[in-house]
Amino acid sequence: MGIVITILVTPYMLYYAIPLAPALYGAYRGYLRMQGREQAESALESWAALNGYQLVSQPDGSTPTLAADNGRSGPCFEVLVGEQSAALFGFSYTVGSGKEQVSVDTTIVQALLAAGFPHFRVVPRNARHLPSGPGDEHEVELESIEFQRDHKLLAGQSADRAALERMFDPETIVWWINQGSLAPIVEYQTGTLVVRSTLPLSDAGEYDMLLGQAQTIAGRVLAEGLLHSAS
């Protein structure tokens, strides 16, 4: 014969339990996020070992994402972006404050190119929870309805617009459009290139894709940067 246990819920119990609910929910979400980060780091380590990529320190350099509040990088692995050494790693940061604070997890390829190219960013038009760029940043419109529909090219007021338009030539614009929802967020500032995913990655195929995107973008930055420096 089973034993039935009855718990009497009193108004006093509800009085104390209700304020605790948001805190408990927040703690549970934090636990799930930490679990997700650990799984992503394990997947990245396996991918790096399979490809022979070595553990390295995160390169120096700063962009809006790298300088975001509470920035935290996971294990960094050395990869090649063209002939340039780069690092691929998971990265977390926060935006907002108080009850409006949001934690963001992403995966980054960071390379130091020193291409002499003006600061720019490419972000999804409807992106949320992105760190702010420099105060003088504005949108540079390109002659592509499809690109303008889904992406924003942002640059400083003093940026060389002609150089940006040469870099975003028709072939590059078509490449970007063809990435669809998988198009990365791109930041270039004072010689640091960051190519980051819109969501945290946790699969070998996803890491290969992000690295391939970074190699393509770095190639364009370096090629146009050489012309920009020579002009």
Residue frames as a rotation matrix with the C-alpha (Angstrom) as fourth column:
MET 1
0.581 0.814 0.000 0.00
0.814 -0.581 0.000 0.00
0.000 0.000 -1.000 0.00
GLY 2
-0.180 -0.704 0.687 1.51
0.670 -0.599 -0.438 3.36
0.720 0.381 0.579 -1.04
ILE 3
-0.127 0.051 -0.991 2.08
0.868 -0.478 -0.135 6.30
-0.480 -0.877 0.017 1.24
VAL 4
0.279 0.318 0.906 0.55
0.730 -0.683 0.014 9.63
0.623 0.658 -0.423 0.24
ILE 5
-0.439 -0.476 -0.762 2.26
0.831 -0.538 -0.143 12.76
-0.342 -0.696 0.631 1.49
THR 6
0.506 0.685 0.525 0.25
0.787 -0.616 0.045 15.96
0.354 0.390 -0.850 1.47
ILE 7
-0.656 -0.714 -0.244 2.01
0.754 -0.630 -0.184 19.31
-0.022 -0.304 0.952 1.53
LEU 8
0.477 0.842 -0.254 -0.09
0.848 -0.517 -0.122 22.19
-0.233 -0.157 -0.960 2.72
VAL 9
-0.507 -0.602 0.617 0.79
0.754 -0.657 -0.021 25.39
0.418 0.455 0.786 0.86
THR 10
0.162 0.535 -0.829 0.04
0.864 -0.482 -0.142 28.38
-0.476 -0.694 -0.540 3.03
PRO 11
0.915 0.200 0.352 -0.25
0.351 -0.825 -0.443 32.03
0.202 0.529 -0.824 1.98
TYR 12
0.688 -0.719 -0.101 3.01
-0.401 -0.492 0.773 32.68
-0.605 -0.491 -0.626 3.83
MET 13
-0.019 -0.694 0.719 4.82
0.431 0.643 0.633 30.13
-0.902 0.323 0.287 1.65
LEU 14
0.397 0.236 0.887 3.49
0.917 -0.135 -0.375 31.77
0.031 0.962 -0.270 -1.50
TYR 15
0.992 0.004 -0.126 4.44
0.024 -0.986 0.163 35.19
-0.124 -0.164 -0.979 -0.16
TYR 16
0.307 -0.952 -0.003 8.10
-0.426 -0.140 0.894 34.17
-0.851 -0.273 -0.448 0.09
ALA 17
-0.039 -0.323 0.946 8.17
0.563 0.775 0.288 31.89
-0.826 0.544 0.151 -2.97
ILE 18
0.780 0.461 0.422 6.89
0.594 -0.336 -0.731 34.38
-0.196 0.821 -0.536 -5.56
PRO 19
0.807 -0.518 -0.285 9.79
-0.533 -0.846 0.029 36.88
-0.257 0.128 -0.958 -5.21
LEU 20
-0.027 -0.873 0.488 12.24
-0.369 0.462 0.806 34.00
-0.929 -0.158 -0.334 -5.45
ALA 21
0.591 0.367 0.718 10.87
0.389 0.651 -0.652 32.73
-0.707 0.665 0.242 -8.76
PRO 22
0.960 -0.258 -0.105 12.71
-0.224 -0.492 -0.841 35.20
0.165 0.832 -0.530 -11.05
ALA 23
0.209 -0.939 0.272 15.98
-0.955 -0.136 0.263 34.59
-0.210 -0.315 -0.926 -9.21
LEU 24
0.026 -0.140 0.990 15.58
-0.163 0.976 0.142 30.83
-0.986 -0.165 0.002 -9.48
TYR 25
0.848 0.335 0.410 14.70
0.344 0.240 -0.908 31.11
-0.402 0.911 0.088 -13.16
GLY 26
0.772 -0.618 -0.152 17.72
-0.610 -0.650 -0.454 33.34
0.181 0.443 -0.878 -13.77
ALA 27
-0.027 -0.800 0.599 19.99
-0.808 0.370 0.459 30.90
-0.589 -0.471 -0.656 -11.95
TYR 28
0.317 0.218 0.923 18.60
0.209 0.933 -0.292 28.02
-0.925 0.285 0.250 -14.03
ARG 29
0.995 0.038 0.087 19.20
0.094 -0.255 -0.962 29.92
-0.014 0.966 -0.257 -17.28
GLY 30
0.441 -0.896 0.055 22.73
-0.897 -0.440 0.033 30.71
-0.005 -0.064 -0.998 -16.13
TYR 31
-0.016 -0.400 0.916 23.32
-0.399 0.843 0.361 27.03
-0.917 -0.360 -0.173 -15.43
LEU 32
0.671 0.331 0.664 22.08
0.432 0.553 -0.712 26.07
-0.602 0.765 0.228 -18.91
ARG 33
0.922 -0.367 -0.120 24.28
-0.344 -0.641 -0.686 28.75
0.175 0.674 -0.718 -20.49
MET 34
0.130 -0.919 0.372 27.32
-0.918 0.030 0.396 27.47
-0.375 -0.393 -0.840 -18.61
GLN 35
0.163 0.006 0.987 26.54
0.047 0.999 -0.013 23.92
-0.986 0.049 0.162 -19.68
GLY 36
0.930 0.243 0.277 26.26
0.288 -0.011 -0.958 25.10
-0.230 0.970 -0.080 -23.28
ARG 37
0.646 -0.756 -0.107 29.62
-0.757 -0.616 -0.220 26.89
0.100 0.223 -0.970 -23.08
GLU 38
-0.049 -0.681 0.730 31.32
-0.652 0.576 0.493 23.80
-0.757 -0.452 -0.473 -21.68
GLN 39
0.424 0.272 0.864 29.88
0.381 0.812 -0.443 21.64
-0.822 0.517 0.240 -24.47
ALA 40
0.998 -0.062 0.008 30.95
-0.023 -0.479 -0.877 24.18
0.058 0.875 -0.480 -27.10
GLU 41
0.357 -0.927 0.114 34.48
-0.919 -0.328 0.218 24.35
-0.164 -0.183 -0.969 -25.66
SER 42
-0.008 -0.315 0.949 34.72
-0.210 0.929 0.306 20.56
-0.978 -0.197 -0.073 -25.68
ALA 43
0.738 0.345 0.580 33.56
0.469 0.355 -0.809 20.46
-0.485 0.869 0.100 -29.32
LEU 44
0.883 -0.451 -0.128 36.07
-0.446 -0.723 -0.527 23.17
0.145 0.523 -0.840 -30.28
GLU 45
0.099 -0.885 0.456 38.92
-0.826 0.182 0.533 21.33
-0.555 -0.429 -0.713 -28.57
SER 46
0.189 0.037 0.981 38.03
0.236 0.968 -0.082 18.14
-0.953 0.247 0.174 -30.45
TRP 47
0.948 0.194 0.252 37.89
0.293 -0.223 -0.930 19.99
-0.124 0.955 -0.268 -33.77
ALA 48
0.647 -0.761 -0.053 41.23
-0.762 -0.645 -0.049 21.69
0.003 0.072 -0.997 -33.09
ALA 49
-0.014 -0.665 0.747 42.90
-0.511 0.647 0.566 18.40
-0.859 -0.374 -0.349 -32.15
LEU 50
0.497 0.296 0.816 41.56
0.448 0.718 -0.533 16.73
-0.744 0.630 0.224 -35.30
ASN 51
0.936 -0.083 0.343 43.01
0.273 -0.448 -0.851 19.51
0.224 0.890 -0.397 -37.47
GLY 52
0.133 -0.970 -0.206 46.29
0.955 0.181 -0.236 19.89
0.266 -0.165 0.950 -35.57
TYR 53
0.290 0.015 0.957 45.55
0.038 -0.999 0.004 23.41
0.956 0.035 -0.290 -34.33
GLN 54
-0.434 -0.610 -0.663 47.56
0.709 0.223 -0.669 24.38
0.556 -0.761 0.335 -31.26
LEU 55
0.613 0.602 -0.512 46.38
0.788 -0.421 0.449 26.18
0.054 -0.679 -0.732 -28.14
VAL 56
-0.472 -0.740 0.479 47.55
0.669 -0.654 -0.352 29.84
0.574 0.154 0.804 -28.08
SER 57
-0.547 0.258 -0.797 46.92
0.540 -0.619 -0.571 33.04
-0.640 -0.742 0.199 -26.18
GLN 58
0.565 0.781 0.267 44.28
0.757 -0.362 -0.543 35.40
-0.328 0.509 -0.796 -27.50
PRO 59
-0.274 -0.695 0.665 45.89
0.870 -0.473 -0.136 37.97
0.409 0.541 0.735 -29.83
ASP 60
-0.605 0.045 -0.795 46.05
0.406 -0.841 -0.357 41.62
-0.685 -0.538 0.491 -28.80
GLY 61
-0.896 0.299 0.328 43.68
0.173 -0.446 0.878 44.05
0.409 0.844 0.348 -30.44
SER 62
-0.641 0.705 -0.302 40.33
0.244 -0.186 -0.952 45.65
-0.728 -0.684 -0.053 -29.85
THR 63
-0.784 0.578 0.229 37.01
0.100 -0.246 0.964 45.94
0.613 0.778 0.135 -31.66
PRO 64
-0.222 0.764 0.606 33.51
-0.843 -0.462 0.274 46.69
0.489 -0.451 0.747 -30.31
THR 65
0.693 0.501 -0.519 32.91
-0.218 0.831 0.512 43.00
0.687 -0.242 0.685 -29.53
LEU 66
0.032 -0.775 -0.631 36.31
0.608 0.516 -0.603 42.38
0.793 -0.364 0.488 -27.93
ALA 67
-0.865 -0.375 0.334 35.90
0.037 -0.711 -0.702 45.54
0.501 -0.595 0.628 -25.80
ALA 68
0.073 0.991 0.113 32.34
-0.208 -0.096 0.973 44.71
0.975 -0.094 0.199 -24.70
ASP 69
0.063 0.035 0.997 31.42
-0.973 -0.221 0.069 44.56
0.222 -0.975 0.020 -21.01
ASN 70
0.299 0.031 0.954 32.40
-0.646 0.742 0.178 41.41
-0.702 -0.670 0.242 -19.12
GLY 71
0.532 -0.143 -0.834 34.18
-0.761 0.350 -0.546 39.99
0.370 0.926 0.077 -22.18
ARG 72
0.160 -0.449 0.879 35.41
-0.600 0.663 0.448 36.45
-0.784 -0.599 -0.163 -21.64
SER 73
0.173 -0.173 -0.970 37.23
-0.917 0.330 -0.223 34.28
0.359 0.928 -0.101 -24.16
GLY 74
0.894 0.102 0.436 37.42
-0.253 0.918 0.305 30.51
-0.369 -0.383 0.846 -24.05
PRO 75
0.108 -0.894 0.435 40.39
0.308 0.447 0.840 28.39
-0.945 0.043 0.324 -25.19
CYS 76
0.600 0.011 -0.800 42.02
-0.632 -0.607 -0.482 29.93
-0.491 0.795 -0.357 -28.31
PHE 77
0.327 -0.471 0.819 43.43
0.485 0.828 0.283 27.83
-0.811 0.305 0.499 -31.13
GLU 78
-0.314 -0.571 -0.759 45.83
-0.389 -0.652 0.651 29.05
-0.866 0.499 -0.018 -33.79
VAL 79
0.442 0.448 0.777 44.45
0.622 0.472 -0.625 28.94
-0.647 0.760 -0.070 -37.33
LEU 80
-0.729 -0.684 0.018 45.60
0.452 -0.462 0.763 30.44
-0.514 0.564 0.646 -40.61
VAL 81
0.563 0.799 -0.211 43.78
0.348 -0.461 -0.817 33.20
-0.750 0.386 -0.537 -42.43
GLY 82
0.902 -0.413 -0.129 45.60
-0.258 -0.275 -0.926 33.28
0.347 0.869 -0.354 -45.74
GLU 83
0.085 -0.941 -0.329 49.23
0.385 0.336 -0.860 33.57
0.919 -0.053 0.391 -44.69
GLN 84
-0.274 -0.124 0.954 48.30
-0.641 -0.716 -0.277 35.35
0.717 -0.687 0.117 -41.48
SER 85
-0.802 0.011 -0.598 48.19
0.427 0.711 -0.559 33.67
0.419 -0.703 -0.575 -38.09
ALA 86
-0.252 0.802 0.542 44.80
-0.620 -0.564 0.546 34.01
0.743 -0.198 0.639 -36.40
ALA 87
-0.990 -0.010 0.140 42.89
-0.121 0.573 -0.810 32.55
-0.072 -0.819 -0.569 -33.46
LEU 88
-0.238 0.950 -0.202 39.51
-0.255 0.139 0.957 30.86
0.937 0.279 0.209 -33.25
PHE 89
-0.946 -0.094 -0.309 37.71
0.272 0.282 -0.920 30.83
0.174 -0.955 -0.241 -29.89
GLY 90
0.102 0.988 -0.117 34.41
0.839 -0.022 0.544 31.14
0.535 -0.154 -0.831 -28.08
PHE 91
-0.902 -0.367 0.226 33.62
0.225 -0.848 -0.480 34.54
0.368 -0.382 0.848 -26.59
SER 92
0.083 0.932 -0.352 30.99
0.943 0.040 0.329 35.83
0.321 -0.360 -0.876 -24.16
TYR 93
-0.930 -0.316 0.186 30.00
0.239 -0.907 -0.346 39.37
0.278 -0.278 0.920 -23.18
THR 94
-0.196 0.900 -0.389 27.09
0.892 -0.001 -0.451 41.35
-0.407 -0.435 -0.803 -21.78
VAL 95
-0.744 0.103 0.660 25.05
0.262 -0.864 0.430 44.28
0.614 0.493 0.616 -23.03
GLY 96
0.297 0.886 0.356 22.71
-0.042 -0.361 0.932 46.45
0.954 -0.292 -0.070 -21.00
SER 97
-0.826 -0.523 0.209 22.56
-0.208 -0.062 -0.976 46.72
0.524 -0.850 -0.058 -17.23
GLY 98
-0.575 0.603 0.554 20.38
-0.729 -0.069 -0.681 45.69
-0.372 -0.795 0.479 -14.32
LYS 99
0.034 0.711 0.702 17.26
-0.080 0.702 -0.708 43.79
-0.996 -0.032 0.080 -15.32
GLU 100
0.844 0.289 -0.452 17.97
-0.419 -0.169 -0.892 44.69
-0.335 0.942 -0.021 -18.96
GLN 101
-0.145 -0.986 -0.087 21.39
-0.884 0.090 0.458 43.01
-0.443 0.143 -0.885 -18.99
VAL 102
0.916 0.394 -0.077 21.75
-0.373 0.763 -0.528 40.23
-0.149 0.512 0.846 -21.55
SER 103
-0.022 -0.925 0.380 24.57
-0.361 0.362 0.859 37.69
-0.932 -0.119 -0.342 -21.85
VAL 104
0.779 0.207 -0.592 25.72
-0.618 0.090 -0.781 36.90
-0.109 0.974 0.198 -25.40
ASP 105
0.128 -0.724 0.677 27.74
-0.016 0.682 0.732 33.89
-0.992 -0.104 0.076 -26.54
THR 106
0.851 0.079 -0.518 29.46
-0.504 -0.148 -0.851 33.83
-0.144 0.986 -0.086 -29.92
THR 107
0.474 -0.765 0.435 32.41
0.622 0.641 0.450 32.24
-0.624 0.057 0.780 -31.74
ILE 108
0.808 -0.242 -0.537 35.20
-0.372 -0.917 -0.146 34.41
-0.457 0.318 -0.831 -33.15
VAL 109
0.389 -0.836 0.388 38.06
0.920 0.334 -0.203 34.29
0.040 0.436 0.899 -35.63
GLN 110
0.900 -0.158 -0.407 40.46
-0.026 -0.950 0.311 37.11
-0.436 -0.270 -0.859 -34.75
ALA 111
0.349 -0.809 0.473 43.38
0.936 0.276 -0.219 38.14
0.047 0.519 0.853 -36.95
LEU 112
0.363 -0.352 -0.863 45.86
0.137 -0.896 0.423 41.00
-0.922 -0.272 -0.277 -36.82
LEU 113
0.549 -0.024 0.836 46.12
0.817 0.229 -0.530 42.27
-0.179 0.973 0.145 -40.40
ALA 114
-0.006 -0.540 -0.842 47.49
0.262 -0.813 0.520 45.80
-0.965 -0.218 0.147 -40.08
ALA 115
-0.060 0.068 0.996 46.18
0.974 0.223 0.043 46.47
-0.219 0.972 -0.080 -43.56
GLY 116
-0.887 -0.290 -0.358 45.95
0.253 -0.956 0.149 50.24
-0.386 0.042 0.922 -43.18
PHE 117
-0.571 0.769 0.286 42.25
0.466 0.018 0.885 50.04
0.676 0.639 -0.368 -43.98
PRO 118
-0.580 0.377 0.722 39.58
-0.619 -0.780 -0.090 52.30
0.529 -0.499 0.686 -42.39
HIS 119
-0.876 0.329 0.353 37.45
-0.154 0.503 -0.850 51.04
-0.457 -0.799 -0.390 -39.52
PHE 120
-0.385 0.842 -0.377 34.23
-0.786 -0.084 0.613 49.32
0.484 0.532 0.694 -40.61
ARG 121
-0.713 0.273 0.646 31.62
-0.259 0.754 -0.604 46.84
-0.652 -0.598 -0.466 -39.41
VAL 122
-0.542 0.673 -0.504 29.08
-0.532 0.189 0.825 44.67
0.651 0.715 0.256 -41.21
VAL 123
-0.886 0.318 0.336 26.14
-0.190 0.413 -0.891 43.63
-0.422 -0.853 -0.305 -39.03
PRO 124
-0.587 0.770 0.251 22.75
0.784 0.465 0.411 42.05
0.200 0.438 -0.876 -39.73
ARG 125
-0.584 0.378 0.718 20.16
-0.070 -0.905 0.420 44.78
0.809 0.195 0.555 -40.17
ASN 126
0.467 0.850 0.245 17.91
-0.409 -0.038 0.912 43.32
0.784 -0.526 0.330 -37.50
ALA 127
-0.250 -0.654 -0.714 20.71
0.407 0.598 -0.690 42.24
0.879 -0.463 0.116 -35.13
ARG 128
0.795 0.464 0.392 20.10
-0.206 -0.400 0.893 42.49
0.571 -0.790 -0.222 -31.39
HIS 129
0.934 -0.357 0.004 22.43
0.084 0.232 0.969 42.64
-0.347 -0.905 0.247 -28.40
LEU 130
0.390 -0.848 0.358 25.44
0.754 0.072 -0.652 44.01
0.528 0.525 0.668 -30.29
PRO 131
0.026 -0.445 -0.895 27.96
0.789 -0.541 0.291 46.24
-0.614 -0.714 0.337 -28.50
SER 132
0.894 0.330 -0.304 28.05
0.136 -0.844 -0.518 49.84
-0.428 0.422 -0.799 -29.67
GLY 133
0.289 -0.799 0.527 30.62
0.924 0.089 -0.372 51.01
0.250 0.595 0.764 -32.17
PRO 134
-0.738 -0.626 -0.254 32.55
0.664 -0.740 -0.105 54.31
-0.122 -0.246 0.961 -32.18
GLY 135
-0.168 0.730 -0.662 30.47
0.422 -0.554 -0.718 57.42
-0.891 -0.400 -0.215 -31.66
ASP 136
-0.288 0.011 -0.957 31.04
-0.635 -0.751 0.182 58.75
-0.717 0.660 0.223 -35.18
GLU 137
-0.860 -0.072 0.505 29.85
0.220 0.841 0.494 55.56
-0.461 0.536 -0.708 -36.86
HIS 138
-0.066 0.865 -0.498 27.28
-0.705 -0.394 -0.590 55.85
-0.707 0.312 0.635 -39.62
GLU 139
0.300 0.259 0.918 25.80
0.330 0.875 -0.355 53.60
-0.895 0.410 0.176 -42.31
VAL 140
-0.580 -0.481 -0.658 27.42
-0.551 -0.364 0.751 53.52
-0.601 0.798 -0.054 -45.74
GLU 141
0.460 0.851 0.255 24.86
-0.296 0.418 -0.859 52.61
-0.837 0.319 0.444 -48.37
LEU 142
-0.725 -0.659 0.198 25.91
-0.095 0.381 0.920 50.31
-0.682 0.648 -0.339 -51.20
GLU 143
-0.294 0.609 -0.737 24.21
-0.949 -0.280 0.148 49.96
-0.116 0.742 0.660 -54.56
SER 144
-0.797 0.126 -0.590 22.64
-0.042 0.964 0.262 46.62
0.602 0.233 -0.764 -53.75
ILE 145
0.009 0.901 0.434 19.04
-0.796 -0.256 0.549 46.34
0.606 -0.351 0.714 -52.62
GLU 146
0.621 0.237 -0.747 19.55
0.082 0.928 0.362 42.76
0.779 -0.286 0.557 -51.42
PHE 147
-0.388 -0.821 -0.419 22.60
0.634 0.092 -0.768 43.64
0.669 -0.563 0.485 -49.34
GLN 148
-0.780 0.101 0.617 20.92
-0.356 -0.883 -0.305 46.73
0.514 -0.458 0.725 -47.88
ARG 149
0.266 0.960 -0.081 17.85
-0.518 0.214 0.828 44.68
0.813 -0.178 0.555 -46.98
ASP 150
0.783 0.073 -0.618 19.73
0.294 0.831 0.471 42.23
0.548 -0.551 0.629 -44.76
HIS 151
0.114 -0.863 -0.492 22.98
0.992 0.121 0.016 43.98
0.046 -0.490 0.870 -43.73
LYS 152
0.999 0.039 -0.025 24.39
0.041 -0.997 0.072 47.31
-0.022 -0.073 -0.997 -42.61
LEU 153
0.118 -0.985 0.128 27.88
0.852 0.034 -0.522 48.52
0.510 0.171 0.843 -43.55
LEU 154
0.959 0.204 -0.197 28.98
0.282 -0.734 0.617 50.89
-0.019 -0.648 -0.762 -40.79
ALA 155
0.014 -0.983 0.182 32.04
0.895 -0.069 -0.442 53.15
0.447 0.169 0.879 -40.81
GLY 156
-0.140 -0.167 -0.976 33.41
0.734 -0.680 0.012 56.27
-0.665 -0.714 0.218 -39.15
GLN 157
0.776 0.509 -0.374 32.64
0.197 -0.758 -0.622 59.72
-0.600 0.409 -0.688 -40.55
SER 158
0.318 -0.744 -0.588 36.23
-0.760 -0.571 0.312 60.13
-0.567 0.348 -0.747 -41.76
ALA 159
0.014 -0.308 0.951 36.41
0.213 0.931 0.298 56.67
-0.977 0.198 0.078 -43.41
ASP 160
-0.733 -0.334 -0.593 37.47
-0.516 -0.295 0.804 56.55
-0.443 0.895 0.044 -47.05
ARG 161
0.242 0.948 0.207 34.14
-0.474 0.302 -0.827 55.80
-0.846 0.102 0.523 -48.71
ALA 162
0.459 -0.119 -0.880 35.78
-0.873 0.120 -0.472 55.08
0.162 0.986 -0.049 -52.07
ALA 163
-0.650 -0.755 -0.086 38.02
-0.708 0.643 -0.292 52.43
0.276 -0.129 -0.952 -50.46
LEU 164
-0.525 0.545 0.654 35.01
-0.330 0.578 -0.747 50.77
-0.785 -0.607 -0.123 -48.83
GLU 165
0.538 0.771 -0.341 33.11
-0.597 0.063 -0.800 50.76
-0.595 0.634 0.494 -52.12
ARG 166
0.051 -0.600 -0.798 36.10
-0.903 0.314 -0.294 49.17
0.427 0.736 -0.526 -53.88
MET 167
-0.853 -0.366 0.374 36.33
-0.507 0.751 -0.423 46.49
-0.126 -0.550 -0.826 -51.21
PHE 168
-0.260 0.851 0.457 32.60
0.069 0.488 -0.870 45.76
-0.963 -0.195 -0.186 -51.43
ASP 169
-0.751 -0.050 -0.659 32.73
-0.639 -0.197 0.743 45.18
-0.167 0.979 0.115 -55.16
PRO 170
0.157 0.919 -0.362 29.90
-0.952 0.239 0.193 43.26
0.264 0.315 0.912 -56.90
GLU 171
-0.053 -0.232 -0.971 31.63
-0.145 0.964 -0.222 39.89
0.988 0.129 -0.084 -56.38
THR 172
-0.937 -0.326 -0.124 32.06
0.089 0.121 -0.989 40.50
0.337 -0.938 -0.085 -52.63
ILE 173
-0.530 0.817 0.229 28.48
-0.829 -0.441 -0.344 41.72
-0.179 -0.372 0.911 -52.27
VAL 174
0.259 0.611 -0.748 27.14
-0.723 0.636 0.268 38.61
0.640 0.472 0.607 -54.05
TRP 175
-0.475 -0.502 -0.723 29.30
0.126 0.774 -0.620 36.42
0.871 -0.385 -0.305 -51.79
TRP 176
-0.967 0.098 0.236 27.86
-0.255 -0.304 -0.918 38.15
-0.018 -0.948 0.319 -48.71
ILE 177
-0.137 0.986 -0.091 24.28
-0.990 -0.136 0.023 37.79
0.010 0.093 0.996 -49.93
ASN 178
0.137 0.159 -0.978 24.83
-0.458 0.886 0.080 34.10
0.878 0.437 0.194 -50.67
GLN 179
-0.881 -0.454 -0.131 25.77
-0.075 0.408 -0.910 33.50
0.466 -0.792 -0.394 -47.02
GLY 180
0.015 0.993 -0.121 22.13
0.174 0.116 0.978 34.11
0.985 -0.036 -0.171 -46.16
SER 181
0.843 0.414 0.343 21.29
-0.262 -0.240 0.935 33.77
0.470 -0.878 -0.094 -42.46
LEU 182
0.719 -0.643 -0.263 24.77
0.685 0.592 0.426 32.30
-0.118 -0.487 0.866 -41.87
ALA 183
0.350 -0.596 0.722 26.53
0.290 -0.664 -0.689 35.55
0.891 0.451 -0.059 -42.82
PRO 184
-0.082 -0.454 -0.887 28.94
0.981 0.122 -0.153 36.54
0.178 -0.882 0.435 -40.03
ILE 185
0.977 0.143 -0.155 29.27
0.183 -0.942 0.280 39.81
-0.106 -0.302 -0.947 -38.15
VAL 186
0.233 -0.934 0.271 32.51
0.892 0.095 -0.442 41.52
0.387 0.345 0.855 -39.20
GLU 187
0.963 -0.048 -0.266 34.54
0.088 -0.874 0.478 44.19
-0.255 -0.483 -0.837 -37.40
TYR 188
0.220 -0.945 0.242 37.81
0.882 0.087 -0.462 45.78
0.416 0.316 0.853 -38.51
GLN 189
0.964 0.089 0.250 39.46
-0.029 -0.901 0.433 48.33
0.263 -0.425 -0.866 -36.27
THR 190
0.510 -0.839 0.190 43.09
-0.851 -0.460 0.253 49.48
-0.125 -0.291 -0.948 -35.90
GLY 191
-0.361 -0.765 -0.534 44.47
-0.872 0.479 -0.097 46.40
0.330 0.431 -0.840 -37.61
THR 192
-0.822 0.125 0.555 42.26
-0.235 0.814 -0.531 43.86
-0.518 -0.567 -0.640 -35.82
LEU 193
-0.447 0.701 -0.556 39.82
-0.673 0.145 0.725 41.79
0.588 0.699 0.407 -37.87
VAL 194
-0.732 0.354 0.582 37.02
-0.300 0.600 -0.742 39.98
-0.612 -0.718 -0.333 -36.03
VAL 195
-0.461 0.655 -0.599 34.74
-0.605 0.261 0.752 37.63
0.649 0.709 0.276 -37.92
ARG 196
-0.896 0.151 0.417 32.11
-0.331 0.399 -0.855 36.31
-0.296 -0.904 -0.308 -35.50
SER 197
-0.726 0.682 -0.083 29.06
0.510 0.615 0.601 34.14
0.462 0.394 -0.795 -35.65
THR 198
-0.316 0.714 0.625 25.59
-0.550 -0.674 0.492 35.45
0.773 -0.188 0.606 -34.82
LEU 199
0.821 0.520 0.236 25.13
-0.512 0.486 0.708 32.41
0.254 -0.702 0.665 -32.53
PRO 200
0.019 -0.835 0.550 27.59
-0.830 0.293 0.474 30.26
-0.557 -0.465 -0.688 -30.56
LEU 201
0.294 -0.006 -0.956 28.97
-0.774 0.586 -0.242 27.40
0.561 0.811 0.168 -32.66
SER 202
0.103 -0.222 0.970 29.41
-0.817 0.538 0.210 23.83
-0.568 -0.813 -0.126 -31.45
ASP 203
0.779 0.208 0.592 29.96
0.144 0.859 -0.491 21.68
-0.610 0.468 0.639 -34.53
ALA 204
-0.190 -0.956 0.226 33.02
0.466 0.115 0.877 20.90
-0.864 0.272 0.424 -36.65
GLY 205
-0.135 0.213 0.968 31.24
0.986 -0.073 0.153 21.92
0.103 0.974 -0.200 -39.84
GLU 206
0.872 0.489 0.033 30.32
0.476 -0.861 0.180 25.26
0.117 -0.141 -0.983 -38.28
TYR 207
0.453 -0.793 -0.406 33.92
0.084 -0.416 0.906 25.96
-0.887 -0.445 -0.121 -37.26
ASP 208
-0.403 -0.576 0.711 35.09
0.752 0.235 0.616 25.12
-0.522 0.783 0.339 -40.80
MET 209
0.313 0.626 0.714 32.47
0.903 -0.430 -0.019 27.49
0.295 0.651 -0.700 -42.22
LEU 210
0.941 0.052 -0.335 33.44
0.203 -0.878 0.433 30.40
-0.272 -0.475 -0.837 -39.93
LEU 211
0.049 -0.995 -0.091 37.13
0.212 -0.079 0.974 29.93
-0.976 -0.067 0.207 -40.70
GLY 212
-0.330 -0.108 0.938 36.40
0.927 0.148 0.344 29.87
-0.176 0.983 0.051 -44.44
GLN 213
0.703 0.633 0.325 34.37
0.666 -0.746 0.014 33.08
0.252 0.207 -0.945 -44.13
ALA 214
0.726 -0.497 -0.475 37.20
0.057 -0.645 0.762 34.73
-0.685 -0.580 -0.440 -42.22
GLN 215
-0.271 -0.874 0.402 39.71
0.544 0.206 0.813 33.71
-0.794 0.439 0.420 -44.90
THR 216
0.011 0.365 0.931 37.55
0.978 -0.197 0.066 35.20
0.207 0.910 -0.359 -47.65
ILE 217
0.913 0.407 0.023 36.97
0.388 -0.884 0.260 38.48
0.126 -0.229 -0.965 -45.80
ALA 218
0.456 -0.824 -0.337 40.62
0.160 -0.297 0.942 38.82
-0.876 -0.483 -0.004 -44.75
GLY 219
-0.276 -0.549 0.789 41.66
0.863 0.220 0.455 38.37
-0.423 0.807 0.413 -48.36
ARG 220
0.373 0.501 0.781 39.48
0.787 -0.616 0.019 41.28
0.491 0.608 -0.624 -49.43
VAL 221
0.960 -0.039 -0.277 40.66
0.155 -0.749 0.644 43.51
-0.232 -0.661 -0.713 -46.55
LEU 222
0.145 -0.989 -0.017 44.31
0.352 0.036 0.935 42.82
-0.925 -0.142 0.353 -47.30
ALA 223
-0.223 -0.208 0.952 43.93
0.970 0.046 0.237 43.27
-0.094 0.977 0.192 -51.05
GLU 224
0.574 0.505 0.645 42.09
0.575 -0.809 0.122 46.57
0.583 0.301 -0.755 -50.73
GLY 225
0.869 -0.278 -0.410 44.26
0.252 -0.465 0.849 47.65
-0.427 -0.841 -0.333 -47.81
LEU 226
-0.136 -0.959 0.247 47.39
0.753 0.062 0.655 47.44
-0.643 0.275 0.714 -49.96
LEU 227
-0.154 0.147 0.977 45.78
0.859 -0.469 0.206 49.64
0.489 0.871 -0.054 -52.58
HIS 228
0.840 0.540 0.057 44.55
0.420 -0.712 0.563 52.03
0.345 -0.449 -0.825 -49.90
SER 229
0.563 -0.703 -0.435 48.03
0.425 -0.206 0.882 52.34
-0.709 -0.681 0.183 -48.37
ALA 230
-0.355 -0.754 0.552 49.62
0.853 -0.020 0.522 52.95
-0.383 0.656 0.650 -51.77
SER 231
0.211 0.532 0.820 47.18
0.834 -0.535 0.133 55.70
0.510 0.656 -0.557 -52.73
